[in-house]
Amino acid sequence: MLHYKHQKEGSSTDDLVIPSFFSPFPVSVLPNGVFNEASLAVGVKIARRIRKTKGLIINTFTELETHAIRSFLRVSESPSVYPVGPIIHADDDCSQFLSAGQYSDIITWLDDQPPSSVLFLCFRSMGSFGGDQVKEIACGLEQSGVHFLWCLQLPPPEYMLGSPVTDAREALPEGFLDRTAGRGKVINS
């Protein structure tokens, strides 16, 4: 099993061939839980249960994740897949996440951007990243030159994976917010 072959997460340079994945997957980018026997056992149990379901409702849409949805459907034991996303909060009240001033500032900023030009990054419930990952994402955004709105996740509940970031300014590369001020926004969520 994976947790025996690669005892220390991130230490292996091997690529893992995962059925239905487009290309081999670097072991070093797998979440910490796959290297833990108990977590891996839970994941395997969930995967086995999926085969017994009649269908999966997935929070995505075909145009966004065409390859993933098609690869899922190619597996003979797969249940039907129903992409129904994106599922968003239907209420316009964002007060639980943002102050009225922050919300207004973001909407004004978005309205000032060219149409279809803003990359939105929001990983929500499972999207807390360690400092190194946050810096990598930030460097990619800066080097790409794209306009972006990034909801940077605050610490997750204890049961979630990842070393959480508590303050966006702390985790971002020095000067990132100043260098991207005209074309990007980072929100602590």
Contacts in CASP RR format, 6 or more apart in sequence:
PFRMAT RR
TARGET T0000
AUTHOR 0000-0000-0000
METHOD contacts of the structure
MODEL  1
MLHYKHQKEGSSTDDLVIPSFFSPFPVSVLPNGVFNEASLAVGVKIARRI
RKTKGLIINTFTELETHAIRSFLRVSESPSVYPVGPIIHADDDCSQFLSA
GQYSDIITWLDDQPPSSVLFLCFRSMGSFGGDQVKEIACGLEQSGVHFLW
CLQLPPPEYMLGSPVTDAREALPEGFLDRTAGRGKVINS
1 37 0 8 1.000
1 40 0 8 1.000
2 16 0 8 1.000
2 27 0 8 1.000
2 30 0 8 1.000
2 34 0 8 1.000
2 35 0 8 1.000
2 40 0 8 1.000
3 34 0 8 1.000
3 35 0 8 1.000
3 36 0 8 1.000
3 37 0 8 1.000
3 40 0 8 1.000
5 12 0 8 1.000
5 14 0 8 1.000
6 12 0 8 1.000
6 14 0 8 1.000
6 27 0 8 1.000
6 35 0 8 1.000
7 35 0 8 1.000
8 35 0 8 1.000
9 28 0 8 1.000
9 30 0 8 1.000
9 32 0 8 1.000
9 33 0 8 1.000
9 34 0 8 1.000
9 35 0 8 1.000
10 27 0 8 1.000
10 28 0 8 1.000
10 30 0 8 1.000
11 28 0 8 1.000
12 27 0 8 1.000
12 28 0 8 1.000
13 26 0 8 1.000
13 27 0 8 1.000
13 28 0 8 1.000
14 26 0 8 1.000
14 27 0 8 1.000
15 24 0 8 1.000
15 25 0 8 1.000
15 26 0 8 1.000
15 27 0 8 1.000
16 24 0 8 1.000
16 25 0 8 1.000
16 26 0 8 1.000
16 27 0 8 1.000
16 30 0 8 1.000
17 24 0 8 1.000
17 25 0 8 1.000
18 24 0 8 1.000
18 25 0 8 1.000
19 75 0 8 1.000
20 71 0 8 1.000
20 72 0 8 1.000
20 74 0 8 1.000
20 75 0 8 1.000
21 71 0 8 1.000
22 67 0 8 1.000
22 71 0 8 1.000
31 161 0 8 1.000
31 162 0 8 1.000
32 39 0 8 1.000
32 161 0 8 1.000
32 162 0 8 1.000
33 39 0 8 1.000
33 40 0 8 1.000
33 161 0 8 1.000
34 40 0 8 1.000
50 56 0 8 1.000
50 78 0 8 1.000
50 79 0 8 1.000
51 77 0 8 1.000
51 78 0 8 1.000
51 79 0 8 1.000
53 79 0 8 1.000
54 79 0 8 1.000
54 80 0 8 1.000
55 79 0 8 1.000
55 80 0 8 1.000
55 81 0 8 1.000
55 82 0 8 1.000
56 72 0 8 1.000
56 79 0 8 1.000
56 80 0 8 1.000
56 81 0 8 1.000
56 82 0 8 1.000
57 82 0 8 1.000
57 84 0 8 1.000
58 69 0 8 1.000
58 81 0 8 1.000
58 82 0 8 1.000
58 83 0 8 1.000
58 84 0 8 1.000
58 85 0 8 1.000
59 84 0 8 1.000
59 85 0 8 1.000
59 86 0 8 1.000
59 87 0 8 1.000
60 68 0 8 1.000
60 69 0 8 1.000
60 83 0 8 1.000
60 85 0 8 1.000
60 86 0 8 1.000
61 83 0 8 1.000
61 85 0 8 1.000
61 86 0 8 1.000
62 69 0 8 1.000
62 83 0 8 1.000
65 83 0 8 1.000
69 81 0 8 1.000
69 83 0 8 1.000
72 78 0 8 1.000
72 81 0 8 1.000
73 81 0 8 1.000
94 103 0 8 1.000
95 103 0 8 1.000
97 189 0 8 1.000
98 106 0 8 1.000
98 187 0 8 1.000
102 187 0 8 1.000
106 149 0 8 1.000
106 185 0 8 1.000
106 187 0 8 1.000
109 149 0 8 1.000
109 185 0 8 1.000
110 118 0 8 1.000
110 149 0 8 1.000
113 147 0 8 1.000
114 147 0 8 1.000
117 146 0 8 1.000
117 147 0 8 1.000
118 146 0 8 1.000
118 147 0 8 1.000
118 148 0 8 1.000
118 149 0 8 1.000
119 141 0 8 1.000
119 146 0 8 1.000
119 147 0 8 1.000
119 148 0 8 1.000
119 149 0 8 1.000
120 148 0 8 1.000
120 149 0 8 1.000
121 137 0 8 1.000
121 141 0 8 1.000
121 148 0 8 1.000
121 149 0 8 1.000
121 150 0 8 1.000
121 151 0 8 1.000
122 150 0 8 1.000
122 151 0 8 1.000
122 189 0 8 1.000
123 129 0 8 1.000
123 151 0 8 1.000
123 153 0 8 1.000
124 151 0 8 1.000
124 153 0 8 1.000
124 189 0 8 1.000
125 156 0 8 1.000
125 160 0 8 1.000
126 156 0 8 1.000
126 160 0 8 1.000
126 161 0 8 1.000
127 153 0 8 1.000
127 156 0 8 1.000
127 160 0 8 1.000
128 153 0 8 1.000
128 154 0 8 1.000
128 155 0 8 1.000
128 156 0 8 1.000
128 160 0 8 1.000
128 161 0 8 1.000
128 162 0 8 1.000
128 164 0 8 1.000
128 165 0 8 1.000
129 137 0 8 1.000
129 153 0 8 1.000
129 162 0 8 1.000
129 165 0 8 1.000
130 162 0 8 1.000
130 163 0 8 1.000
130 164 0 8 1.000
130 165 0 8 1.000
130 171 0 8 1.000
131 163 0 8 1.000
131 165 0 8 1.000
131 171 0 8 1.000
134 152 0 8 1.000
134 165 0 8 1.000
134 168 0 8 1.000
134 171 0 8 1.000
134 172 0 8 1.000
135 171 0 8 1.000
135 172 0 8 1.000
135 173 0 8 1.000
137 150 0 8 1.000
138 172 0 8 1.000
138 173 0 8 1.000
138 176 0 8 1.000
139 173 0 8 1.000
141 148 0 8 1.000
141 150 0 8 1.000
141 180 0 8 1.000
141 184 0 8 1.000
142 173 0 8 1.000
142 176 0 8 1.000
142 179 0 8 1.000
142 180 0 8 1.000
145 183 0 8 1.000
146 183 0 8 1.000
147 183 0 8 1.000
147 184 0 8 1.000
148 180 0 8 1.000
148 183 0 8 1.000
148 184 0 8 1.000
148 185 0 8 1.000
149 184 0 8 1.000
149 185 0 8 1.000
149 187 0 8 1.000
150 184 0 8 1.000
150 185 0 8 1.000
150 186 0 8 1.000
150 187 0 8 1.000
151 187 0 8 1.000
151 189 0 8 1.000
152 165 0 8 1.000
152 168 0 8 1.000
152 171 0 8 1.000
152 186 0 8 1.000
152 187 0 8 1.000
152 188 0 8 1.000
152 189 0 8 1.000
153 164 0 8 1.000
153 165 0 8 1.000
153 189 0 8 1.000
154 164 0 8 1.000
154 165 0 8 1.000
154 166 0 8 1.000
154 188 0 8 1.000
154 189 0 8 1.000
155 164 0 8 1.000
155 165 0 8 1.000
155 166 0 8 1.000
156 162 0 8 1.000
156 164 0 8 1.000
165 171 0 8 1.000
167 188 0 8 1.000
168 186 0 8 1.000
168 187 0 8 1.000
168 188 0 8 1.000
169 177 0 8 1.000
172 186 0 8 1.000
177 186 0 8 1.000
END
